[in-house]
Amino acid sequence: MATPFPRDNIGDAPVGFDGYLRALENHLLSHEHTPQQRFISILGETGIGKSTLMLTICNKIIKDHENHFDKLIWYNMPPNSSANDLLKQVYERAPDKVPSEGEDTDITKKLRSFLHDKRQQKWQQSGAYLRALETQEVAKHADTLNKKVDADSKNISGSTIQLGRLNESQSAELFCRRVYGYNYTKPRGYKVSYNEQVFKITGGHPLAIVVLAGLLRSKEMPVEWDSVLQQLMPGVEAGESQGNKIAGVLLTKEKPFEWDALLQQLMPTTEAKLSNRMTIERIFSTSFDDLPHDLKSCFLYFAAYPTNITHPADQIMRMWIAEGFIKPEKGKNMEDLAQEYLKELISRFLVEVKYRNECEKIELVQVHNRLLRFLQSEAREASFIEIHDNTDVLAPAAVRRLSIQNDSGNYIPFGNRFPKLRSFICRVEEGEGASATPDLKNDPKNIPRKDPLKFLCGSKFLRVISIGGIHLAELPDAIGDMIHLRYIGVTSCDLENLPSSIGRLLNLQTLDIRNSKVKIIAPKFWRIKTLRHVIAAQLQLPNSVGELNNLQTLHGVKPAENWGGLTCPLDMMTNLQSLELHGFNDANHGVALERALQKLELLGHLKLTGDKIPSSVFTAPSLRYVESLVLDGDIKWADNSSNTSNYSPEVALGICELRPNLTVLKLNSVSKELEEFIEKIRPHLTVYECPTRTDA
């Protein structure tokens, strides 16, 4: 069985990897009957294509050799992770795992029990290198990981693949693919000299080639191309700059011994590497400087997060909107404009698409680690954001955006006040990282909880709060005084209460508490007219709400009361585009729900969980924009259409015409008659899931 692997945002075969792919495939599929574990390291400088190579071989193994392995697992290992983190992820991601007997928490024993007599392929991505491990018993490798035994251990058969840079022809091929597409044709006016210039500028470094292509694809050829390429060509300025740096280092050394040692290190090979590194940074800088001001601010926002992080696209775009980076345009809503901004960054190859959902919408994005380090440097230089690991800030009065990043799990509230703060972004790993203390690793609940956000009370201009990893049971009551707040995102599973003062946040656009235990919010919250997105898990939706004409997303809610009569709170949210409702029943909510659904003409995603699902999800003409239907419950058809087997092809075609955009249909169960009906419209679907069938 195969677990889903990340999706590449390019979609074509990588350039210059044929030999590496053959070698990897041979290593992974050979020695089938050997008792030794296979441990393969892929080495190379940052941006050389290690992740791309690993992703390509993963997809190839799934496509051509899936039956060769019992389990296929991908794990992107964050920096400073421990061996125990790795083993936990392998166990949690393994499909069809059987829980260990008793209360034993030893991950090694769990894996040994689960993987007994199984052949597993594990793909691990970690920092500057990638590793692929084939083993019959991964649990046996636990001690090897913890003790960092070398690859020539008697229990491990190891191989190393070293990636190099592309040659001139390969560089030209990659460059043209990124500028013109996979099946490209060079336009008239394309100079042969461009190939040589691209190679000289990038040194055959794949990431540099891709970013350069993203920069030039929006430029006019040949005038603007010639100007940019001439500007980036390695020349006298770079050499002088490098010479000055070397001279500065020499002045700090004692002569002659230390001079001789340093100059020996700076022989031509090392000098070339320094020059290449400087040239790549110049490409990044030129591409960054070419961005419009608003788009530059959006890109800088990624600097608030650590490396190796994938970002939910909708969350990052909502924060852009809350910050005011997205400028309104007549006839377009803010989310559509934010989507255009994101796509522009993607088209310039500054942001990667890591995953698209079943409707082909961008769901996860990421900035390459090397680009991110450059971006964080730019953000600090421009005083755009302060990035800390939970230490005191030197000049809190001037800080506009504050990012907390650490993997210790030890969050210590600040003693400072931040009067000009606009955004607070916190990502604290829950005590599993290498820098975590033993107490935190054994009990993450030791993380301090007392008033962890008290220091924000003086930040009257705060617009964005995004928190992950802190164990919060509640938010401070003073949050109601932060009247400029537009975005609140808290992922804590411990969050149970929101203060009643949240109803005073009259500019609030997004409340994202999707993992929380919050069930009730103050009634005034449901009258905030600026609300655009409410994402929860078990939030009660009261009968009395204000006119929420701006609300587009409502997830994780259930009716707080019976919906008597013909009206319900959904009637006040007629511009909803995504709705996930659960906990309703036909007797108390059915009639009002069916009538309300017929008014939601902009709905694109609908997920319903209840005893009876109204048939209007299929038949209401107003729901023609629905792309995704996820239904957990029996479909309630009208009496005159209960015999679904009598549906003619013409009627089925009519249903398809009513749902021309429907591509995803997921049903928890379906009767035999309904299954026959679904079969008539199934050819129009790209995803159809129905695990069980009930013969009702």
Order of alpha helices (4+ residues) and beta strands (2+ residues): alpha-beta-alpha-beta-alpha-alpha-beta-beta-alpha-beta-alpha-alpha-alpha-alpha-alpha-alpha-alpha-alpha-beta-alpha-alpha-beta-beta-alpha-beta-beta-beta-alpha-beta-beta-beta-beta-beta-beta-alpha-beta-alpha-beta-alpha-beta-beta-alpha-beta-beta
